[in-house]
Amino acid sequence: KVPSVTDIGLKPRPVKKVAVIGGGLMGSGIATALILSNIYVILKEINSDFLFKGIKMIEVNVQGLVARKKLTKDRAVTALALLKGVLDYSEFKDVDMVIEAVIESIPLKQKIFSEIELACHSHCILVSDTSTIDLNLIGEKTQSQDRIVGAHFFSPAHVMPFLEIVRTEKTSAQVVLDLMEVGRAIKKVSVVVGNCAGFAVNRTFFPYSQSAHILVNLGLDVFRIDRLISSFGLPMGPFQLQDLVGYGVAVAVSKIFAEAFPDRTFRSPVVDLLIKDGRNGKKNGKGYYIYQKGIKPKPD
Ligand code: 3HC
């Protein structure tokens, strides 16, 4: 029987210090959301160059909020003071929660989960920000499946209000409740879903994105589709969104869908062509669109 978070007697445990692993787009956005809610964050990267870039992205996120008059300068200074960059696990001993936000690689995530199982105390909540990978597989090499839970954030993670919490049949009700409380603290709308291919969001979102790719394959123009979808009322079209998120996620999601639903998955050749051309969307300034600071994205 899957335990319920409404089990009588359960109370969320305090989460005051969180380690975020990976200072890329997702990790830096998640770290930003946490420090803005007064949660102390240690950001771990594999080298000082990546760490510097991650911290810079967090500073830019916070400054963006100040520029939008959503945060005072004083609050920005207080929030950034809660952030510390690290290159190893030596400070993981007293964290309440670890959020892994690295690329969608199963062996890498398995390695990280084995390492954090050793580095953290035995009650630490072990979270993955995976968008599609089976959480049982991620925790396969650990003895801590009851502490493993998914927290699927959406880019830009410090702006988008939704949080998909993924529980497996082994995740304890306590851990789900703890993560829901963190979601509440960082002002997200949390929804608890099951551990299945694509979880709930990508089950919904992938067919939409795939339909756009089918239209392109039939000869329709990428930019026209984006324009039409924007005029329909969505903040951006499917291709601009793919540029925002980066192509690694798109490849990982379509691979998992192709395995789970081979009869209804269309694998577009377009993303592979963009990757071959050295493009990675907004992350490196070149995707379907060209991105330059301060200028509206230009179709390329
Ligand atoms: N920092 C802080 N706030 C920002 C911001 C930033 N950098 N950019 C935008 N915002 C806020 C604005 O202040 C505004 O808030 P308000 O409504 O309270 O005033 C709101 O976002 C809208 O901003 P704008 O009207 O200026 O419009 P923008 O075009 O600049 O918005 C956007 C940018 C919020 C990214 C918007 O385009 C959007 O919502 N796009 C869709 C994003 C999306 O769908 N993300 C999910 C991706 S899927 C994913 O991440 C899954 C994972 O597995 C990879």
Residues whose N, C-alpha, C, O or C-beta is under 5 A from the ligand:
A	BS01	3HC	N61 G64 L65 R68 S131 F153 F154 S155 P156 V159 P235 M236 V245 V249
